[in-house]
C-alpha cells in the first residue's frame, strides 16, 4: 500500500477475468469480454490497483524476454481517475522492467495521452507501425 493512500498495488498476483472485464467495460467503450489468462501468462509482469477489494486500475507489461518491454492496457476506472493511480501503475510497471534487466520500455498512446506519459518519464521517439490485420 502506498503511504497515505487507501490504494493497494499488487504485482502479478492472481486476478480473475470477471474483475478485469468489469474494469475494462467501465473504462473502454466497446470493450468485449475476453479471457485475460492467456495474455497474462505471457506477460513480464502486470500491476493491479485496488481500493479496498475492488479492482480500479491495471497495466500489463509485455516483453521480448530480454531488452525491450511494452506498456499495454493502462486502465483506471473512470470514477478513480486524476488521483495519480495511472502514474503509479506505470511507475510500478517500469520498476518491474528495471528489476528484470530490461533496457528500454516502450508505450504507444493516443495524442491526448502524451502529457500523461511524459509525466511518467517517457519521451517521444521515431517509430513505425504496420497494421497487418487490415483494419483502419
C-alpha positions as CSV (number, residue, x, y, z in Angstrom):
1,X,0.0,0.0,0.0
2,X,1.3,3.5,-0.9
3,X,1.9,5.8,2.1
4,X,-1.1,7.9,2.9
5,X,-3.2,6.1,0.4
6,X,-6.1,3.6,0.5
7,X,-4.9,2.1,-2.8
8,X,-3.1,-1.2,-2.8
9,X,-0.9,-2.2,-5.7
10,X,-0.1,-5.8,-6.5
11,X,2.4,-7.2,-9.0
12,X,1.5,-10.3,-11.0
13,X,-0.9,-11.5,-8.3
14,X,-3.8,-13.6,-9.5
15,X,-6.7,-11.6,-10.9
16,X,-9.8,-13.1,-12.4
17,X,-11.4,-12.4,-15.8
18,X,-14.6,-11.1,-14.2
19,X,-12.7,-8.3,-12.4
20,X,-10.7,-7.3,-15.4
21,X,-13.6,-7.4,-17.8
22,X,-15.7,-5.2,-15.4
23,X,-12.9,-2.7,-15.2
24,X,-12.4,-2.6,-19.0
25,X,-16.1,-2.4,-19.7
26,X,-16.4,0.7,-17.4
27,X,-13.2,2.2,-18.9
28,X,-13.2,1.4,-22.6
29,X,-16.4,2.0,-24.7
30,X,-17.0,-1.1,-26.9
31,X,-15.0,-3.5,-24.8
32,X,-16.0,-7.1,-25.4
33,X,-15.3,-9.5,-22.5
34,X,-12.3,-11.6,-23.2
35,X,-10.1,-14.2,-21.5
36,X,-7.1,-12.4,-19.9
37,X,-5.5,-15.6,-18.5
38,X,-3.6,-16.4,-21.7
39,X,-2.4,-12.8,-22.1
40,X,-1.2,-12.5,-18.6
41,X,0.6,-15.9,-18.7
42,X,2.9,-14.4,-21.3
43,X,3.4,-11.0,-19.5
44,X,6.7,-10.0,-17.9
45,X,4.5,-8.5,-15.2
46,X,1.2,-6.8,-14.6
47,X,0.2,-4.4,-11.9
48,X,-3.3,-4.1,-10.4
49,X,-4.6,-1.3,-8.2
50,X,-7.3,-2.0,-5.6
51,X,-9.4,0.3,-3.5
52,X,-10.4,-1.9,-0.6
53,X,-11.2,-5.1,-2.6
54,X,-12.4,-3.5,-5.9
55,X,-10.1,-3.6,-8.9
56,X,-9.8,0.0,-10.1
57,X,-6.6,0.0,-12.2
58,X,-4.4,-2.2,-14.3
59,X,-1.4,-2.2,-16.5
60,X,0.3,-5.0,-18.4
61,X,4.0,-5.3,-19.3
62,X,4.8,-7.5,-22.3
63,X,8.4,-8.1,-23.3
64,X,10.8,-9.7,-25.7
65,X,12.4,-11.7,-22.9
66,X,15.5,-9.6,-22.7
67,X,15.9,-5.9,-23.6
68,X,12.5,-4.4,-24.6
69,X,9.3,-4.2,-22.6
70,X,6.0,-2.7,-23.7
71,X,3.4,-1.0,-21.5
72,X,-0.1,-2.2,-22.6
73,X,-3.7,-1.6,-21.5
74,X,-3.0,1.1,-18.9
75,X,-6.5,1.4,-17.4
76,X,-8.0,3.3,-14.4
77,X,-11.7,3.2,-13.6
78,X,-13.4,6.4,-14.8
79,X,-14.5,7.3,-11.2
80,X,-11.0,6.9,-9.9
81,X,-9.1,9.0,-12.5
82,X,-7.0,12.1,-11.8
83,X,-5.7,10.8,-8.5
84,X,-2.3,9.6,-9.6
85,X,-3.3,5.9,-9.9
86,X,-2.4,5.6,-13.5
87,X,1.0,7.2,-13.0
88,X,1.7,4.8,-10.0
89,X,0.7,1.8,-12.1
90,X,3.1,2.8,-14.9
91,X,5.9,3.6,-12.3
92,X,5.5,0.2,-10.8
93,X,5.4,-1.4,-14.2
94,X,8.7,0.3,-15.2
95,X,10.2,-0.6,-11.9
96,X,9.5,-4.3,-12.6
97,X,11.1,-4.0,-16.0
98,X,14.2,-2.4,-14.5
99,X,14.4,-5.2,-11.9
100,X,14.3,-7.8,-14.7
101,X,17.2,-6.1,-16.6
102,X,15.1,-4.5,-19.3
103,X,16.9,-1.6,-21.0
104,X,14.0,0.0,-23.0
105,X,10.3,0.4,-22.1
106,X,8.1,1.3,-25.0
107,X,4.5,2.6,-25.0
108,X,2.1,3.6,-27.8
109,X,-0.6,6.1,-27.0
110,X,-3.2,8.4,-28.5
111,X,-2.1,12.0,-28.8
112,X,-4.3,13.2,-25.9
113,X,-2.3,10.9,-23.6
114,X,1.1,12.4,-24.5
115,X,1.2,14.7,-21.3
116,X,0.4,11.7,-19.1
117,X,3.2,9.5,-20.4
118,X,5.6,12.5,-20.4
119,X,4.9,12.8,-16.7
120,X,5.7,9.1,-16.3
121,X,9.1,9.8,-17.9
122,X,8.5,8.7,-21.5
123,X,9.8,10.9,-24.3
124,X,8.7,10.9,-27.9
125,X,10.8,8.8,-30.4
126,X,10.7,7.8,-34.0
127,X,8.8,4.6,-34.5
128,X,6.9,2.8,-37.2
129,X,3.7,0.7,-37.1
130,X,2.1,-1.6,-39.7
131,X,-1.4,-2.8,-39.4
132,X,-1.2,-6.4,-40.7
133,X,-4.9,-7.1,-39.8
134,X,-6.0,-4.6,-42.5
135,X,-8.0,-2.5,-40.0
136,X,-8.2,1.2,-40.4
